[in-house]
Amino acid sequence: MNESIADWEKELQKRNLEGIPLFADSHQMLPYKIIEITRAIIIDKDFKLLMMKGPMPSSPGLQSYLNGLLKANEQHL
């Protein structure tokens, strides 16, 4: 990735993206074996990795997927 953080932030604003965007250069991503950008990673409240290639924020199925995770979590309490 050859973008600067400033360029990346401008692109986020231009696209009006939601979620929690994180910036990492390719060197920082090596331990996680991430080779594709953009990527939505789903992590639970305890920082347990749930999905490495989760639905993107613009995905129509995202809300139902997250609701399913919440419902499953409630059942385990």
C-alpha positions, 0 to 999 in steps of 0.5 A, a space after each residue: 500500500 503506497 498511500 499516506 495516512 492523510 490520503 487514506 483519511 481523505 478517501 474515507 471521508 470521500 466515500 463516507 464509510 462507516 465502522 472503525 477504520 484502521 490504517 496499517 502498512 503492509 509490514 504491520 499486516 504480515 503477521 496476520 497474513 492479510 494480503 487483501 485490502 479492503 477487509 472487514 475483520 469481525 472481532 468480539 468484545 473480548 478481542 476474539 477473532 470471529 471472521 477474517 473476511 467479514 461482510 463489508 459495512 455496505 453489505 446488505 447482510 451485515 446487520 442480520 449477521 451482527 444480529 445473529 452474533 448478538 443473539 448467539 452471545 445472549 444465549 451463552 450468558 
